[in-house]
Amino acid sequence: MINFPERINKLYSLLNPCRLCPHECRVNRLEDKQGKCRCGKDFYVSSHNLHFGEEPPISGFSGSGTIFFTNCNLSCVYCQNYPISQLGNGNKSSVQELADMMMELQKNKAHNINFVTPTHVVPFIVEAVFKAREKGLNIPLVYNCGGYEKVETLKLLEGIIDIYMPDAKYSSDENSLKYSGAQNYWEINKAALKEMHRQAGNLILDKNGIAKKGLLIRHLVLPNNIKRTKEVLEFISKEISPDTYLSLMSQYHPAHQSFKYPELSRQVSANEYKQAVKTANTFKLTKGWKQEL
C-alpha cells in the first residue's frame, strides 16, 4: 500500500531548495523562484486530450490520455514542441483541475494517462493522482520524459507510475550540453533508465497489444550521428535488457533554433536511419517500433 501523503510531502520538500531534477537549481520554488525549467510554485498545462500519435502500445485503438505540461527541464535547440516546452504556452492549472482531467480522460476511454514532460511538476502530479484515485482512477499512468531524471525522485514514483517512456538522447555529454543544456546527461540517463527498469521491468502488453506496465525507451535519430546511436543502443541491450521495447524514431526535422547549427539543419537521411535500424538489430533490440523512410 502506497503512503501517498508521505510521498507527496517528500516530493514537495524537493522544491525548497529545488532539487527535483539533475540540474539542482536550488531555488525556492515554493516562493515562486524559477530555475532552468522556468516553473515556480504554479504549474501550467498546454492541453489534455486523446492522442493517437504515440507508439501503438500506448495509443492503441482508443487513444492515450495525454496531458501536456508547459515548460521543460531540457532546452533542446531542435525541440519540435518548443512553443510549449520553451516559450511557455499553456494555462495555469491546479491539482484539483489536474485530477479532473485524468477522470475526464478515463471517462473518454483512454487506455492510459500520459504525463508529457512531467519532470519539473512531479509533486503536483502525485498529489493529483492521489485525488483522482480516490474518485476511481484505475488506468495505467505513463511517465513520458526526456530522460534527464534524478534517481532520488524516481524512487518516490515507485508503485505509482506503471509505464516509463523516457528518451535516451545522447551518449555524448558534450553534445547534450550543446544541444539540450544538460550536463552529464549520459551517466544520469543511464542511471535513470536502470531505475525505471528496476521498478517496471520490460514492457507488458495485454491480449490487444496495449501496454499495461513496463519500460519503453525512445531514441530519436539525428543527422550526422549527433546522438551517437551505437553507444546508446549497446547500453540498452547489454545493461537494461535486449527485450527492451525500443522506439527508434526517424521523424527529426529542423525546428526552433536548429538552423543555427549546420549539422542539425537537415532531416535524417534514409541511409542514416537504416544504419540505426541495423545497429539495433545487431544488439538484438528487435522488440519495438521502427519506422520506414
C-alpha positions as CSV (number, residue, x, y, z in Angstrom):
1,M,0.0,0.0,0.0
2,I,1.4,3.4,-1.0
3,N,1.5,6.0,1.6
4,F,0.5,8.9,-0.6
5,P,0.6,11.7,2.0
6,E,4.2,10.7,2.9
7,R,5.3,10.6,-0.8
8,I,3.6,13.9,-1.5
9,N,5.3,15.6,1.4
10,K,8.7,14.3,0.4
11,L,8.2,15.5,-3.2
12,Y,7.2,19.0,-2.2
13,S,10.2,19.2,0.1
14,L,12.3,18.8,-3.0
15,L,11.0,22.1,-4.2
16,N,12.8,24.1,-1.5
17,P,15.5,24.3,-2.5
18,C,14.6,22.7,-5.8
19,R,16.5,19.5,-6.5
20,L,13.8,17.6,-8.3
21,C,15.9,17.0,-11.4
22,P,19.7,16.8,-12.1
23,H,20.1,20.5,-12.6
24,E,19.6,21.0,-8.9
25,C,19.0,24.7,-9.4
26,R,18.3,25.0,-5.6
27,V,15.9,27.9,-5.9
28,N,12.9,28.1,-3.6
29,R,10.1,27.2,-5.9
30,L,7.6,27.4,-3.1
31,E,8.3,31.1,-3.0
32,D,7.8,31.2,-6.8
33,K,11.5,31.3,-7.7
34,Q,12.3,29.8,-11.1
35,G,15.2,27.7,-12.2
36,K,16.1,26.2,-15.6
37,C,12.6,24.8,-16.1
38,R,11.1,28.3,-15.8
39,C,8.5,26.9,-13.3
40,G,7.9,28.2,-9.8
41,K,5.1,27.4,-7.3
42,D,2.5,27.0,-10.1
43,F,2.3,24.7,-13.0
44,Y,0.8,25.0,-16.4
45,V,-0.9,22.6,-18.8
46,S,-0.9,23.2,-22.6
47,S,-3.6,20.6,-23.4
48,H,-5.2,17.4,-22.4
49,N,-6.8,15.1,-25.0
50,L,-6.9,11.6,-26.5
51,H,-3.8,11.3,-28.6
52,F,-3.4,8.7,-31.4
53,G,0.2,9.6,-32.4
54,E,2.1,7.7,-29.8
55,E,3.6,4.2,-30.2
56,P,1.0,1.6,-30.9
57,P,1.1,0.0,-27.4
58,I,0.4,3.5,-25.9
59,S,-2.1,5.0,-28.3
60,G,-3.8,1.6,-29.0
61,F,-7.3,1.9,-30.6
62,S,-8.9,4.3,-28.1
63,G,-6.1,6.8,-27.7
64,S,-3.6,7.8,-25.0
65,G,-4.9,10.3,-22.4
66,T,-2.2,12.8,-22.8
67,I,-1.7,15.8,-20.5
68,F,0.9,18.1,-22.0
69,F,2.7,20.2,-19.3
70,T,4.2,23.5,-20.2
71,N,7.9,24.1,-19.8
72,C,10.7,21.5,-19.5
73,N,13.9,20.8,-17.7
74,L,15.7,20.5,-21.0
75,S,16.3,23.2,-23.6
76,C,16.7,21.2,-26.8
77,V,17.6,23.5,-29.7
78,Y,15.7,21.3,-32.1
79,C,12.6,20.8,-30.0
80,Q,9.5,20.5,-32.2
81,N,7.2,21.4,-29.3
82,Y,9.2,24.5,-28.3
83,P,6.2,26.8,-28.1
84,I,5.1,24.6,-25.2
85,S,8.4,23.5,-23.7
86,Q,10.4,26.7,-24.0
87,L,8.1,29.6,-24.8
88,G,5.6,28.7,-22.0
89,N,2.4,28.4,-24.0
90,G,-0.2,27.0,-21.6
91,N,-2.7,27.7,-18.9
92,K,-2.1,27.8,-15.1
93,S,-3.8,24.8,-13.5
94,S,-4.5,23.4,-10.1
95,V,-4.0,20.0,-8.5
96,Q,-7.8,19.5,-8.4
97,E,-8.1,20.5,-12.1
98,L,-5.4,18.1,-13.0
99,A,-7.2,15.3,-11.2
100,D,-10.4,16.2,-13.0
101,M,-8.5,16.0,-16.4
102,M,-7.5,12.4,-15.5
103,M,-11.0,11.4,-14.7
104,E,-12.3,13.0,-17.9
105,L,-9.8,11.2,-20.0
106,Q,-10.6,7.9,-18.3
107,K,-14.3,8.5,-18.9
108,N,-13.5,9.1,-22.6
109,K,-12.0,5.5,-22.8
110,A,-8.3,6.5,-22.8
111,H,-6.0,3.5,-22.4
112,N,-3.8,5.4,-20.0
113,I,-3.0,8.8,-18.5
114,N,0.1,10.0,-20.3
115,F,2.1,12.7,-18.5
116,V,4.1,14.5,-21.1
117,T,7.1,16.5,-19.8
118,P,6.4,15.7,-16.2
119,T,9.8,16.0,-14.6
120,H,9.5,19.6,-13.2
121,V,6.0,19.1,-11.9
122,V,6.1,15.7,-10.2
123,P,4.8,16.8,-6.8
124,F,1.7,18.3,-8.3
125,I,1.2,15.2,-10.4
126,V,1.4,12.8,-7.5
127,E,-1.0,14.8,-5.4
128,A,-3.4,14.9,-8.3
129,V,-3.1,11.1,-8.8
130,F,-4.0,10.7,-5.1
131,K,-7.1,12.7,-5.5
132,A,-8.1,11.0,-8.8
133,R,-7.6,7.5,-7.4
134,E,-10.0,8.4,-4.6
135,K,-12.5,9.1,-7.3
136,G,-11.8,5.8,-9.2
137,L,-8.9,6.4,-11.5
138,N,-7.6,2.9,-12.4
139,I,-5.9,3.0,-15.8
140,P,-2.1,2.9,-16.2
141,L,0.0,6.0,-15.7
142,V,2.7,6.9,-18.2
143,Y,5.8,9.0,-17.4
144,N,6.8,10.5,-20.7
145,C,10.0,12.3,-20.2
146,G,13.3,13.5,-21.7
147,G,15.4,11.0,-19.6
148,Y,17.2,13.7,-17.6
149,E,15.9,12.4,-14.2
150,K,17.2,12.0,-10.7
151,V,17.0,8.5,-9.2
152,E,16.0,10.0,-5.8
153,T,12.9,11.5,-7.4
154,L,12.1,8.4,-9.5
155,K,12.2,6.2,-6.3
156,L,9.3,8.3,-4.9
157,L,7.3,7.3,-8.0
158,E,7.7,3.6,-7.4
159,G,4.3,1.8,-7.4
160,I,2.6,5.0,-8.8
161,I,3.9,5.1,-12.3
162,D,3.1,2.0,-14.4
163,I,4.8,2.8,-17.7
164,Y,8.0,4.7,-18.1
165,M,8.6,6.2,-21.5
166,P,11.9,8.1,-21.4
167,D,14.2,9.4,-24.1
168,A,17.7,8.1,-24.4
169,K,19.0,11.1,-26.1
170,Y,22.8,11.2,-26.2
171,S,25.9,9.2,-25.3
172,S,28.0,12.4,-25.6
173,D,28.0,14.8,-22.7
174,E,29.5,17.5,-25.0
175,N,26.5,17.2,-27.3
176,S,23.9,17.1,-24.5
177,L,25.3,20.3,-23.1
178,K,25.5,22.0,-26.5
179,Y,22.1,20.9,-27.9
180,S,20.0,20.4,-24.7
181,G,21.6,22.4,-21.9
182,A,22.1,19.3,-19.8
183,Q,25.4,18.5,-18.1
184,N,26.5,14.9,-17.6
185,Y,23.4,13.6,-19.5
186,W,24.8,10.2,-20.4
187,E,25.6,9.0,-16.9
188,I,22.5,10.5,-15.5
189,N,20.3,9.0,-18.2
190,K,21.9,5.5,-17.8
191,A,21.2,5.6,-14.0
192,A,17.6,6.7,-14.6
193,L,16.9,4.0,-17.2
194,K,18.2,1.4,-14.8
195,E,16.0,2.6,-12.0
196,M,12.9,2.7,-14.3
197,H,13.6,-0.8,-15.4
198,R,14.1,-2.0,-11.9
199,Q,10.7,-0.6,-11.0
200,A,8.6,-1.5,-14.0
201,G,10.6,-4.2,-15.9
202,N,10.2,-4.9,-19.6
203,L,7.0,-3.7,-21.3
204,I,4.0,-5.9,-20.7
205,L,1.2,-5.9,-23.3
206,D,-2.4,-7.2,-22.9
207,K,-4.0,-9.5,-25.4
208,N,-4.9,-6.5,-27.6
209,G,-1.3,-5.2,-27.7
210,I,-1.9,-2.4,-25.2
211,A,0.8,-1.6,-22.7
212,K,-0.1,-2.3,-19.1
213,K,3.3,-1.9,-17.3
214,G,7.0,-1.6,-18.1
215,L,9.7,0.4,-19.8
216,L,9.5,1.8,-23.3
217,I,12.7,3.7,-24.4
218,R,12.6,6.3,-27.3
219,H,15.7,7.2,-29.3
220,L,15.3,10.0,-32.0
221,V,17.9,9.5,-34.7
222,L,19.6,12.9,-35.5
223,P,21.6,13.7,-38.6
224,N,25.4,13.2,-38.6
225,N,25.2,10.7,-35.7
226,I,25.0,13.6,-33.2
227,K,23.4,11.3,-30.6
228,R,26.0,8.6,-31.1
229,T,23.3,5.9,-31.6
230,K,25.6,2.9,-31.4
231,E,26.6,3.6,-27.8
232,V,23.0,4.3,-26.7
233,L,21.7,1.0,-28.2
234,E,24.5,-1.0,-26.9
235,F,23.9,0.2,-23.4
236,I,20.2,-0.6,-23.6
237,S,20.8,-4.1,-24.9
238,K,23.6,-5.0,-22.5
239,E,22.8,-3.2,-19.3
240,I,19.0,-2.8,-19.4
241,S,17.6,-5.8,-21.5
242,P,17.7,-7.0,-25.1
243,D,14.0,-7.4,-24.6
244,T,13.5,-3.7,-24.1
245,Y,10.8,-2.1,-26.2
246,L,12.7,0.4,-28.3
247,S,11.0,3.2,-30.3
248,L,13.6,4.2,-32.9
249,M,12.3,7.4,-34.3
250,S,13.0,8.9,-37.7
251,Q,10.9,12.0,-37.8
252,Y,13.5,14.6,-37.0
253,H,13.2,17.8,-39.0
254,P,14.9,21.2,-38.2
255,A,12.8,23.2,-35.8
256,H,13.3,26.0,-33.2
257,Q,17.0,27.0,-33.2
258,S,18.3,24.1,-35.1
259,F,19.1,26.2,-38.2
260,K,21.9,27.9,-36.1
261,Y,23.7,24.6,-36.2
262,P,24.7,23.4,-39.7
263,E,24.9,19.8,-38.5
264,L,21.2,19.9,-37.4
265,S,19.9,21.9,-40.4
266,R,18.6,18.9,-42.4
267,Q,16.4,15.9,-42.0
268,V,17.7,12.5,-41.2
269,S,18.6,10.6,-44.4
270,A,17.2,7.2,-45.3
271,N,20.7,5.7,-45.1
272,E,21.3,7.2,-41.6
273,Y,18.1,5.7,-40.3
274,K,18.7,2.3,-41.9
275,Q,22.0,2.2,-40.2
276,A,20.4,2.9,-36.9
277,V,17.9,0.0,-37.5
278,K,20.8,-2.2,-38.5
279,T,22.6,-1.3,-35.3
280,A,19.5,-2.1,-33.2
281,N,19.3,-5.5,-34.8
282,T,23.0,-6.1,-34.2
283,F,22.3,-5.7,-30.5
284,K,19.2,-7.9,-30.7
285,L,16.8,-5.0,-29.9
286,T,14.1,-6.4,-32.1
287,K,11.1,-5.5,-30.0
288,G,9.6,-2.2,-30.6
289,W,8.6,0.4,-33.1
290,K,10.7,1.2,-36.2
291,Q,9.6,3.5,-39.0
292,E,10.0,3.5,-42.7
293,L,11.8,6.3,-44.6
